Amino acid sequence: MATYGLQTNFMVYLVREYHMDQVSAAYILNIWTGVYCLLTVVGASVADIYLGKFLTIALASLASLLGMVTITMTAFVPQLRPPPCILNGQKHLVQCVSNTKTQLGFLLAGLSLLAIGTGGIAPCSIPFSVDQFDSTTVEGRKSVHSFLNWYYASSTVIMLINQTLVVYIQDSVSWALGFGIPALLMLSVIPLFLAGSKIYHHVKPEGTTFISFAQVLVAAYKKRHLNLHNDERVCGVFLDVSSDGNVLLSKHSLTTKFSSLKKAALVVDHDLTDDGSCANSWKLCSIQQVEEVICFTKILPIWASGGICFMTSAQEGTFVVSQALKMDRHIGPKFEMPAGSIKVMSLITLCLCIPLYNRVLQPALRKITKHENGITTLQRIGLGYLFSILFAVVAGLVEQQRRASALSQASADGVAPMSVFWLFPQLMFLGMVELFGFVGHIELYNKEFPEKMRSIGNSLIYLCIAGATYLSTLVVSIVYSVTGKHGEPNWLDNDINAGRLDYFYILIAALGVLNFAYFWSCACGYTYTSSLKAVESKETDILV
């Protein structure tokens, strides 16, 4: 909730309290999001290799708490932010003092601590929860699938509280109280998490995954010239390791796919010592090591397709809020919806659709497709990508109408006489992107990666978000620098009514179409790990 509570309305906080223009505020927000997403790889590696998931989550929670306290102090202590802007009698802006290096530095220090904390919590929380289930049974796998949906549903409820109650407190009561609530909740939940340490199922970290990857690649390169049928050095067996650590020699089918990588586990002369152990781990690897590299290699093309899809979500916290600021946000004669709360519609969509998907759509699809989850994981991801395209198209059309209304009938402050509820359709599509695309990626990584790599695998989703935010920043920078020449308005002008945000949304939709075509080509050639294991198990013969 600390991270969600910050992201929800932080764009408004930077613009109003730190006197930044919307582009600069969007840069900081996107860069911070990218940094904490990149740090999830570090957090996942530390968890899977050294500390374990439980201890990593505990330490990261403390860092998040310190970050939230620091950011709360920027709102509580007046000297840590610029003084309020000076307005004249008609409440028109006269003068705003820019933030100092010290003020900005203190703010960035809080963001850095929160990024470190999120980098440890985000990649480990779901894998640590999945570890509590027995995924070797059908019932256990169904429980994991259901858990992932309900985990995201509970996260959605938290975000819903943030985007309504917390945002209202920040806008109408106090920024300090609005930031302090998530900090207090973090402070109260850490002891509860630590109290359950003795009843959790802990998976021990199993060493250096990245060195293991390197060993497979080196061994495969050294054996690249081996011919399985004509080379007398080939014994025809692979190095295998049982669950109790005993060395086995197994026959595996050397299929066309990834055959060059599987050669890393192929036993040749002098690869084994007299007692049957591996003589050099840089020349011979176990088939389990090879399967980990194959799993990672298979998923990379699918992972790469997520950047452009999730770039649409980055617009929710930046330009969608900017649209809301220039629309009629009144609900009744007295209440005005905070601009940051407009994103609540995507969360309401999630809250309604997750139980509908679990209880109605999925059982119906299961009867039709005979698949245990109704549709495959890649089909679920593909639906998310299609909804991201629909979001961008609808957002462009709505912005075109909003801008036309503002230019013809705007009030003195540039607010269009158009209800903010017109933004709801695009936000509903964005909720579907989360339900199918985001949850689909999480499901893919937790199912395809082996148990000891789940945290690293789960960090890929946050790397994808990082790529999306940096890609969004790059696209914004290019559009901002290329447009606005020869007397034409800049698409992303500070005055949203003078700009052409609708063109920007259509550009994102076009990128989404190209990305979906790429994803489709990758998905058609993908083979699930469970399917590979089923085929190989029929062709495996244990020799020793």
Secondary structure by P-SEA (a helix, b strand, c coil): caaaaaaccaaaaaaccccccaaaaaaaaaaaaaaaaaaaaaaaaaaaccccaaaaaaaaaaaaaaaaaaaaaaaaccccccccccccccccccccccccaaaaaaaaaaaaaaaaaaaaccccaaaaaaaacccccaaaaaaaaaaaaaaaaaaaaaaaaaacaaaaaaacccaaaaaaaaaaaaaaaaaaaaaaccccccccccccaaaaaaaaaaaaaaacccccccccccccbbbbbcccbbbbbbbbccccccccccccccccccccccccccccccccccaaaaaaaaaaaaaaaaaaacccccccccccccaaaaaaaaccccccccccccccccaaaaaaaaaacaaaaaccaaaaaaaaccccccccaaaaaaaaaaaaaaaaaaaaaaaaaaaaaaacccccccccccccccaaaaaaaaaaaaacaaaaaaaaaaacccccaaaaaaaaaaaaaaaaaaaaaaaaaaaaaaccccccccccccccccccaaaaaaaaaaaaaaaaaaaaaaaaacccaaaaaaaaaaaccccc
